Amino acid sequence: MHTRVFVYGSLRRGQSNHGLLSRARYLGECQLAGYVMYDLGPYPAAIKQPGAEGMLFGEVYDVDADTFRELDILEGLGEEYCREQVETPFGLAWVYLYLQPLDCALLIPQGDWSSRSPL
């Protein structure tokens, strides 16, 4: 079984957790409207915000069942993040959305983890 995932933070190319996608097939980059991104330090958080003007930048991968389970563990599925399906140019893909309060988190207005400004 293969599943598509949209990744926007530490799983993207050149980021700290990208190695988890070593068995995945890269499909391409895309953007999602209606989401905003926050900086949690070592990784970002994205939440759905209908009507938001910003874009969420990321990459889409085709992953096998083992990799999908590993991603669920990394993302703390059900505790820190939930999954939601989104339409991408490559078909439906899962995106991980943050579940916890974001009171002290800094907004990343450009929606691109790879190009965020360092503090």
C-alpha positions in Angstrom: 0.0 0.0 0.0 1.3 3.5 -0.9 0.0 6.8 0.4 0.8 10.4 -0.5 1.9 12.8 2.2 2.4 16.6 2.0 5.3 17.6 4.2 6.1 21.2 5.1 8.8 21.2 7.9 11.5 19.0 9.2 10.7 16.2 6.7 11.4 18.4 3.6 14.6 18.0 1.6 17.6 19.4 3.4 15.8 19.3 6.8 16.6 17.3 10.0 14.0 14.5 9.6 14.2 14.1 5.8 16.0 10.7 6.2 12.7 9.2 7.3 11.6 9.6 3.6 14.6 7.6 2.2 12.2 4.9 0.8 9.7 7.5 -0.4 9.2 8.7 -4.0 9.4 12.5 -4.3 6.5 13.8 -6.4 7.1 17.5 -6.3 6.5 20.8 -4.6 3.1 22.5 -4.1 1.3 25.0 -2.0 -1.8 24.8 0.1 -4.1 27.8 0.6 -6.1 28.3 3.9 -3.3 27.2 6.3 -0.9 29.1 8.5 2.5 28.0 9.9 4.1 28.7 13.3 7.7 28.2 14.5 8.0 25.8 17.4 11.8 25.9 17.5 13.1 22.7 15.9 10.0 22.2 13.8 6.9 24.0 12.6 3.2 23.7 13.2 0.5 24.2 10.6 -3.1 24.7 11.3 -6.1 25.1 9.0 -7.4 28.7 8.9 -10.1 29.0 6.2 -9.9 32.4 4.5 -6.2 32.9 5.4 -4.4 34.8 2.7 -1.1 32.9 3.2 0.1 29.7 1.6 1.7 26.6 3.1 4.7 25.5 1.0 5.8 21.9 1.0 6.6 18.7 -0.9 4.5 15.7 -1.8 5.9 12.1 -1.4 4.5 8.7 -2.2 5.3 6.6 0.9 5.0 2.9 1.8 3.0 1.6 4.7 6.0 1.3 7.0 7.1 4.9 6.3 3.6 6.1 6.9 3.6 4.5 10.3 7.0 6.0 11.1 5.6 9.4 10.2 2.6 9.0 12.5 5.0 8.2 15.3 7.3 11.1 14.6 4.3 13.5 14.5 2.7 12.1 17.7 -0.5 11.3 15.8 -3.5 12.0 18.0 -1.5 13.9 20.7 0.5 16.6 19.0 -0.7 16.3 15.4 -3.7 15.0 13.5 -3.9 14.1 9.8 -6.2 15.6 7.2 -6.4 14.8 3.5 -5.8 17.7 1.1 -6.0 18.0 -2.7 -2.6 18.5 -4.4 -1.5 18.5 -8.1 -0.4 14.9 -7.4 -3.8 13.8 -6.0 -5.1 13.5 -2.5 -2.3 13.6 0.2 -2.3 13.5 4.0 -1.0 16.6 5.8 -0.2 16.7 9.6 -1.9 19.6 11.4 -1.0 20.7 14.9 -3.4 20.1 17.8 -1.9 22.0 20.7 -2.3 25.7 21.7 0.0 28.0 19.9 0.0 30.9 22.4 3.8 31.6 22.4 4.6 30.4 18.9 5.8 32.8 16.3 3.9 33.1 13.0 5.9 32.3 9.9 4.1 34.6 7.6 5.6 33.4 4.3 4.4 29.8 5.1 7.8 28.3 4.1 9.8 26.5 6.8 12.9 26.3 4.5 13.1 30.1 4.1 12.2 31.3 7.6 14.3 34.0 9.1 16.6 32.8 11.9 16.2 34.5 15.3 
